Amino acid sequence: MLWRIDEWTIFVIALVVFGVVLEICFRVGRRSPSRGDENVRAHVGALQAALLGLLALLLGFNFAVATSRFDSRKGLIQDEVNAIRTAFLRAQLLPAPQRQEINGLLREYVAARIEFLRGGDDASRLEAANADAARIEEQLWSRAIAMVGEGGSTMPQGLFIQSLNEMFNINDKRRAAHDNHVPETVINMLFFVAVVSLGFIAYGHGLRSQRRHGSAAIFAFLIALVLTLILDLDRPRRGLIRVGEESMLRLQQTVDRSSP
């Protein structure tokens, strides 16, 4: 359910929740019967330090995981571009009738891949682009089988078939990487720890009857911002940080300049 919500909506919700928690916990601390007990204050201070350390660990871990998966998705797109380009170049070694037909199929395949990259989170658009890519893959493989059956196995044909295998494998890896997100349970745990940490900070301020919501609000804002950034990195198809399609567009220009 979390991935269906826009990350900036989550940012606003987090800010509201953090603000409410700060105010409630401050009032609870100010009205606590043990407000004047220095041992209680020391104990709350130790808990604050421990929770803030745990929060920092979770934020760093989740940010590193989201960044790593974002880089992996970017790398797989470049690998896919290289595999398609290699298949296209090796197709030029084939006889003229076969070369022209395969060039046309590769142009359609690149167009389907670009449509997938531009599909965002539109499930119907993504499904249609994947269906087109799968159909073209079947046609390319059937042409490769026909070539082997008609003329025997030659070096150009073997090289082209090898590049097709690589292209299909990378496509499968890229689709798997697209569905590989930071587990929602981990994000929920991060949010919970942030709420508890802010609650103890406000509670400690309440024990001392010192309203320091300014600094606490800045801290809450930064936590919400980092949480939103983690979600944005983990959603490369929407938001501010996206996996670009420039390399695939350059490949399309290269393929379109080829002879029909």
RABEL-V329904 format. One record per residue. N is the residue number from 1. RES is the residue in one small letter. OMEGA is omega in radians with two decimals (999 if undefined). Layout:
((N;RES;OMEGA) (N;RES;OMEGA))
This chain:
((1;m;-3.09) (2;l;-3.04) (3;w;3.09) (4;r;-3.09) (5;i;3.09) (6;d;-3.06) (7;e;3.12) (8;w;2.98) (9;t;3.08) (10;i;3.11) (11;f;-3.14) (12;v;3.13) (13;i;-3.14) (14;a;3.13) (15;l;3.14) (16;v;-3.13) (17;v;3.14) (18;f;3.14) (19;g;3.11) (20;v;-3.14) (21;v;3.13) (22;l;-3.10) (23;e;-3.11) (24;i;-3.09) (25;c;3.08) (26;f;-3.13) (27;r;3.09) (28;v;3.13) (29;g;-3.12) (30;r;-3.13) (31;r;-3.10) (32;s;3.12) (33;p;-3.14) (34;s;-3.06) (35;r;-3.10) (36;g;-3.11) (37;d;-3.10) (38;e;3.11) (39;n;3.10) (40;v;3.12) (41;r;3.12) (42;a;3.12) (43;h;3.11) (44;v;3.10) (45;g;3.10) (46;a;3.10) (47;l;3.08) (48;q;-3.13) (49;a;-3.13) (50;a;-3.12) (51;l;3.11) (52;l;3.06) (53;g;3.10) (54;l;3.13) (55;l;3.11) (56;a;3.11) (57;l;-3.13) (58;l;3.12) (59;l;3.13) (60;g;3.14) (61;f;-3.11) (62;n;3.10) (63;f;3.12) (64;a;3.14) (65;v;-3.14) (66;a;3.12) (67;t;3.14) (68;s;-3.12) (69;r;3.06) (70;f;3.11) (71;d;3.11) (72;s;3.12) (73;r;3.09) (74;k;3.14) (75;g;-3.14) (76;l;3.08) (77;i;3.10) (78;q;3.08) (79;d;3.13) (80;e;3.09) (81;v;3.14) (82;n;-3.13) (83;a;3.12) (84;i;3.12) (85;r;3.11) (86;t;3.11) (87;a;3.14) (88;f;-3.14) (89;l;3.14) (90;r;3.08) (91;a;3.14) (92;q;3.09) (93;l;-3.09) (94;l;3.07) (95;p;-2.98) (96;a;-3.10) (97;p;3.14) (98;q;-3.12) (99;r;-3.11) (100;q;-3.13) (101;e;-3.11) (102;i;3.07) (103;n;3.12) (104;g;3.12) (105;l;3.12) (106;l;3.06) (107;r;3.10) (108;e;-3.12) (109;y;3.11) (110;v;3.10) (111;a;3.11) (112;a;3.12) (113;r;3.10) (114;i;3.10) (115;e;3.09) (116;f;-3.13) (117;l;-3.13) (118;r;-3.06) (119;g;-3.12) (120;g;3.11) (121;d;3.10) (122;d;-3.02) (123;a;-3.12) (124;s;3.13) (125;r;3.10) (126;l;3.14) (127;e;3.12) (128;a;3.12) (129;a;3.10) (130;n;3.12) (131;a;3.10) (132;d;3.14) (133;a;3.13) (134;a;3.11) (135;r;-3.13) (136;i;3.08) (137;e;3.11) (138;e;3.13) (139;q;3.12) (140;l;-3.12) (141;w;3.09) (142;s;3.08) (143;r;3.11) (144;a;3.10) (145;i;3.13) (146;a;3.13) (147;m;-3.14) (148;v;-3.13) (149;g;-3.09) (150;e;-3.00) (151;g;-3.09) (152;g;-3.09) (153;s;3.07) (154;t;-3.12) (155;m;3.11) (156;p;3.12) (157;q;3.12) (158;g;3.10) (159;l;-3.13) (160;f;3.13) (161;i;3.09) (162;q;3.13) (163;s;3.07) (164;l;3.11) (165;n;3.14) (166;e;-3.14) (167;m;-3.14) (168;f;-3.12) (169;n;-3.14) (170;i;3.09) (171;n;3.10) (172;d;3.11) (173;k;-3.11) (174;r;3.12) (175;r;3.09) (176;a;3.13) (177;a;3.12) (178;h;-3.11) (179;d;-3.08) (180;n;-3.08) (181;h;2.96) (182;v;-3.09) (183;p;-3.12) (184;e;3.10) (185;t;3.13) (186;v;3.10) (187;i;3.11) (188;n;3.09) (189;m;3.10) (190;l;3.13) (191;f;-3.13) (192;f;3.13) (193;v;3.10) (194;a;3.13) (195;v;-3.13) (196;v;3.14) (197;s;3.11) (198;l;3.11) (199;g;3.14) (200;f;3.08) (201;i;-3.14) (202;a;3.11) (203;y;3.09) (204;g;3.07) (205;h;3.13) (206;g;3.10) (207;l;-3.14) (208;r;-3.10) (209;s;3.14) (210;q;-3.14) (211;r;3.14) (212;r;-3.08) (213;h;3.13) (214;g;3.13) (215;s;3.12) (216;a;3.13) (217;a;3.09) (218;i;3.11) (219;f;3.12) (220;a;3.11) (221;f;-3.13) (222;l;3.11) (223;i;3.13) (224;a;3.14) (225;l;3.12) (226;v;3.09) (227;l;3.11) (228;t;3.12) (229;l;3.09) (230;i;3.12) (231;l;-3.13) (232;d;3.09) (233;l;-3.10) (234;d;3.09) (235;r;-3.00) (236;p;-3.11) (237;r;3.10) (238;r;-3.11) (239;g;-3.09) (240;l;-3.10) (241;i;-3.07) (242;r;2.99) (243;v;-3.05) (244;g;-3.14) (245;e;-3.02) (246;e;-3.12) (247;s;3.11) (248;m;3.10) (249;l;3.08) (250;r;3.08) (251;l;3.11) (252;q;3.10) (253;q;3.12) (254;t;-3.12) (255;v;-3.12) (256;d;3.13) (257;r;-3.13) (258;s;3.14) (259;s;-3.13) (260;p;999))
